[in-house]
Amino acid sequence: MRVVVKYGFIFIFFFLFMPDQGRAYIVDAVDGYTIEQLEADLKDIHKQYGNNLSVKQIGTSHFHQPIWAIKLGEGEESILLIGAHHGREWITSNLLMVMLERYADAYQHKKKIGKFDSNIFDKVSIWFVPMLNPDGVDIQQGKLPVQNKRDFIFMNDGSPNFKRWKANGIGIDLNRQYPSGWQDVPGSPFPSYKGYKGKQPFEAKEVQAVVRFVEEINPMSAIAYHSSGQEIFWQYGARQNIVRDYFLATKLAELTGYSLSIPPEEANGGGFTDWFIEEYGKPAFTLELTDFHQESNPPIRKLWEEWRRNRLVGIYLASEMANWR
């Protein structure tokens, strides 16, 4: 009897605390999430929820890999969520694909997400760009084009271990490529695994793609997901509506348990959210997943904790922006 009780307790504990209990989902905690895995998941998600999704290729990487955007909802207005500006931060792609599928399921079956009504997507859609930097993700995971291996090792300070790789396929740090404050951004003077801002803003093909896309859809707000540190950066420049954006940032902090932070000097300017705030005068937030990790990717075991923290982020922001129309 003691054995039965013990294993029954373990089963009940597992059932109560496993993610999204009682439901088989397509997207799982795939270690080393790649563009190939993302596309396979996206194909299955589109097959199941295609009536509520629009899938669009917005560009290609330097090595001609696709950059995908997925729209959930019918709303003419939208918000934008972006993952994997940096190669070693592919866990952000996992998270956004989990969010896409769970939200699509709730929307299709008219279920609430937390306290939020998924019908909000009839008014404000969410655009997901889960993996902006597929080349950088590949390099970080050791998938190097053979003919360029020597160049990559040189850009990686002579190391054949690419776990710290942030840049795109030609050594440009995509989140140092936007024009707001670009001229003052420090960093590597030449292509590198991190920190090289390029010869000019908008030089990288991946950044060109997302900028064109933002101009096309004109979202009401945006979030760029990064890792790591469990922080939220929200403040930049003179065009910002401080009262509005501080209110939103505070609510996001309450949902996630993350702290509100001011970026260090070397990371101030040149980023996507810096540009979005200054160019459009709209709220944008950088959310850093997981506790702090040195120069490497966060382990995939962190995914479900971060999903728990971020489960309501997208639908909260869509619901809140509906009130600002």
VEXDRENSE-603378 format. One record per residue (C-alpha): residue in three letters; y, x, z. Coordinates in steps of 0.1 Angstrom, whole numbers, padded with zeros to 4 digits, always signed. Layout:
ALAYXZ
...
***
This chain:
MET+0000+0000+0000
ARG+0024+0028+0008
VAL+0018+0042-0027
VAL+0025+0009-0044
VAL+0057+0005-0024
LYS+0069+0040-0032
TYR+0064+0036-0069
GLY+0078+0001-0069
PHE+0109+0015-0052
ILE+0112+0043-0078
PHE+0108+0018-0106
ILE+0134-0005-0092
PHE+0158+0024-0086
PHE+0154+0036-0121
PHE+0158+0002-0136
LEU+0190-0005-0116
PHE+0207+0028-0124
MET+0195+0036-0159
PRO+0222+0031-0185
ASP+0224-0004-0201
GLN+0191-0015-0185
GLY+0169-0039-0203
ARG+0182-0032-0238
ALA+0169-0008-0265
TYR+0198+0009-0282
ILE+0199+0031-0313
VAL+0222+0059-0300
ASP+0207+0080-0273
ALA+0216+0112-0254
VAL+0208+0136-0283
ASP+0213+0172-0274
GLY+0232+0192-0300
TYR+0245+0160-0317
THR+0250+0168-0354
ILE+0266+0151-0384
GLU+0231+0144-0397
GLN+0221+0126-0365
LEU+0254+0108-0364
GLU+0249+0095-0400
ALA+0213+0084-0392
ASP+0226+0065-0362
LEU+0255+0050-0382
LYS+0231+0038-0409
ASP+0210+0019-0383
ILE+0241+0006-0365
HIS+0256-0007-0398
LYS+0223-0023-0407
GLN+0223-0042-0374
TYR+0260-0050-0370
GLY+0274-0046-0405
ASN+0291-0080-0405
ASN+0315-0067-0378
LEU+0319-0031-0390
SER+0336-0013-0418
VAL+0326+0023-0426
LYS+0349+0046-0445
GLN+0347+0083-0454
ILE+0382+0096-0448
GLY+0377+0131-0460
THR+0355+0162-0459
SER+0353+0194-0439
HIS+0359+0228-0453
PHE+0322+0230-0461
HIS+0322+0196-0477
GLN+0306+0176-0449
PRO+0318+0140-0446
ILE+0342+0128-0420
TRP+0335+0092-0411
ALA+0356+0064-0397
ILE+0342+0031-0385
LYS+0362+0000-0378
LEU+0350-0025-0353
GLY+0366-0060-0354
GLU+0387-0082-0376
GLY+0421-0075-0361
GLU+0448-0063-0384
GLU+0462-0042-0356
SER+0441-0014-0344
ILE+0437+0016-0320
LEU+0421+0049-0329
LEU+0395+0070-0310
ILE+0387+0105-0322
GLY+0360+0129-0311
ALA+0350+0165-0318
HIS+0383+0182-0328
HIS+0365+0212-0313
GLY+0330+0224-0323
ARG+0317+0229-0287
GLU+0328+0194-0277
TRP+0302+0174-0296
ILE+0294+0154-0265
THR+0326+0134-0274
SER+0308+0124-0306
ASN+0278+0112-0286
LEU+0301+0092-0263
LEU+0320+0075-0291
MET+0288+0065-0309
VAL+0275+0050-0277
MET+0307+0031-0273
LEU+0307+0019-0309
GLU+0272+0005-0307
ARG+0276-0011-0272
TYR+0309-0027-0283
ALA+0294-0039-0316
ASP+0265-0055-0297
ALA+0289-0072-0273
TYR+0312-0084-0301
GLN+0283-0098-0322
HIS+0268-0117-0293
LYS+0302-0127-0278
LYS+0296-0110-0245
LYS+0321-0096-0221
ILE+0324-0058-0216
GLY+0331-0056-0179
LYS+0359-0082-0173
PHE+0372-0079-0209
ASP+0364-0105-0236
SER+0350-0088-0267
ASN+0368-0114-0288
ILE+0399-0092-0284
PHE+0385-0073-0315
ASP+0395-0104-0335
LYS+0431-0094-0328
VAL+0430-0056-0323
SER+0403-0036-0339
ILE+0390-0002-0329
TRP+0387+0026-0354
PHE+0363+0053-0344
VAL+0363+0089-0359
PRO+0334+0103-0339
MET+0332+0138-0354
LEU+0363+0153-0370
ASN+0349+0188-0371
PRO+0313+0188-0383
ASP+0315+0224-0395
GLY+0326+0236-0361
VAL+0298+0216-0345
ASP+0272+0232-0368
ILE+0285+0267-0361
GLN+0286+0262-0323
GLN+0249+0252-0326
GLY+0240+0283-0346
LYS+0237+0266-0380
LEU+0257+0292-0400
PRO+0260+0294-0438
VAL+0240+0325-0445
GLN+0265+0341-0469
ASN+0292+0338-0442
LYS+0274+0350-0411
ARG+0291+0383-0409
ASP+0325+0366-0411
PHE+0316+0342-0383
ILE+0304+0370-0360
PHE+0337+0388-0367
MET+0357+0357-0358
ASN+0335+0354-0327
ASP+0347+0388-0314
GLY+0315+0404-0326
SER+0291+0381-0307
PRO+0261+0364-0324
ASN+0262+0337-0296
PHE+0284+0308-0309
LYS+0282+0285-0278
ARG+0319+0290-0272
TRP+0330+0281-0308
LYS+0359+0256-0310
ALA+0374+0262-0344
ASN+0365+0247-0378
GLY+0345+0264-0405
ILE+0373+0290-0414
GLY+0384+0298-0378
ILE+0413+0274-0375
ASP+0416+0255-0342
LEU+0422+0219-0354
ASN+0440+0209-0322
ARG+0466+0235-0328
GLN+0473+0223-0364
TYR+0498+0195-0359
PRO+0535+0202-0364
SER+0550+0189-0330
GLY+0558+0222-0312
TRP+0536+0241-0336
GLN+0560+0270-0339
ASP+0559+0277-0302
VAL+0521+0275-0298
PRO+0506+0309-0288
GLY+0471+0321-0296
SER+0451+0343-0319
PRO+0471+0359-0348
PHE+0440+0356-0371
PRO+0411+0333-0376
SER+0390+0331-0345
TYR+0364+0310-0326
LYS+0394+0295-0308
GLY+0432+0294-0306
TYR+0442+0302-0342
LYS+0468+0277-0352
GLY+0467+0286-0389
LYS+0495+0298-0412
GLN+0512+0264-0412
PRO+0507+0228-0398
PHE+0483+0205-0417
GLU+0465+0235-0433
ALA+0430+0225-0424
LYS+0412+0199-0446
GLU+0400+0180-0415
VAL+0435+0176-0401
GLN+0448+0166-0435
ALA+0421+0139-0436
VAL+0429+0124-0402
VAL+0467+0125-0408
ARG+0463+0106-0441
PHE+0441+0081-0423
VAL+0466+0076-0395
GLU+0493+0070-0420
GLU+0471+0044-0437
ILE+0460+0024-0407
ASN+0492+0029-0385
PRO+0473+0024-0352
MET+0491+0010-0321
SER+0477+0037-0299
ALA+0452+0066-0300
ILE+0429+0086-0278
ALA+0416+0120-0287
TYR+0384+0129-0267
HIS+0379+0165-0256
SER+0359+0184-0230
SER+0360+0195-0203
GLY+0379+0189-0170
GLN+0379+0151-0163
GLU+0417+0150-0170
ILE+0441+0128-0189
PHE+0471+0143-0208
TRP+0496+0117-0219
GLN+0531+0131-0219
TYR+0549+0148-0247
GLY+0584+0150-0262
ALA+0616+0129-0261
ARG+0605+0099-0282
GLN+0580+0087-0256
ASN+0584+0055-0237
ILE+0577+0071-0203
VAL+0574+0038-0184
ARG+0549+0022-0208
ASP+0528+0053-0213
TYR+0527+0062-0176
PHE+0515+0027-0169
LEU+0487+0030-0195
ALA+0478+0065-0184
THR+0475+0054-0148
LYS+0452+0025-0157
LEU+0430+0048-0178
ALA+0429+0071-0148
GLU+0418+0042-0126
LEU+0390+0033-0150
THR+0377+0068-0155
GLY+0384+0084-0121
TYR+0401+0112-0141
SER+0433+0129-0129
LEU+0466+0127-0148
SER+0476+0162-0158
ILE+0503+0183-0175
PRO+0488+0207-0201
PRO+0491+0244-0195
GLU+0518+0262-0215
GLU+0493+0276-0241
ALA+0481+0241-0248
ASN+0515+0224-0250
GLY+0523+0214-0286
GLY+0503+0216-0318
GLY+0478+0189-0307
PHE+0469+0155-0322
THR+0483+0134-0294
ASP+0515+0155-0293
TRP+0521+0148-0330
PHE+0511+0111-0327
ILE+0535+0105-0299
GLU+0564+0123-0315
GLU+0558+0110-0351
TYR+0552+0073-0342
GLY+0567+0069-0307
LYS+0535+0052-0297
PRO+0512+0060-0268
ALA+0484+0085-0272
PHE+0461+0101-0247
THR+0439+0132-0245
LEU+0408+0125-0223
GLU+0388+0154-0212
LEU+0351+0145-0205
THR+0329+0160-0178
ASP+0336+0184-0150
PHE+0349+0218-0160
HIS+0327+0241-0180
GLN+0336+0276-0191
GLU+0335+0285-0228
SER+0305+0264-0238
ASN+0295+0228-0245
PRO+0289+0205-0215
PRO+0252+0198-0211
ILE+0239+0165-0225
ARG+0228+0154-0191
LYS+0265+0147-0184
LEU+0267+0120-0211
TRP+0257+0089-0191
GLU+0280+0097-0162
GLU+0308+0100-0186
TRP+0298+0068-0204
ARG+0299+0050-0171
ARG+0334+0064-0165
ASN+0346+0056-0201
ARG+0327+0023-0208
LEU+0359+0002-0205
VAL+0384+0026-0220
GLY+0383+0014-0256
ILE+0383-0023-0249
TYR+0410-0019-0221
LEU+0433-0001-0245
ALA+0428-0027-0273
SER+0434-0055-0248
GLU+0465-0039-0234
MET+0480-0031-0268
ALA+0475-0067-0278
ASN+0502-0075-0252
TRP+0526-0050-0267
ARG+0526-0064-0302
***
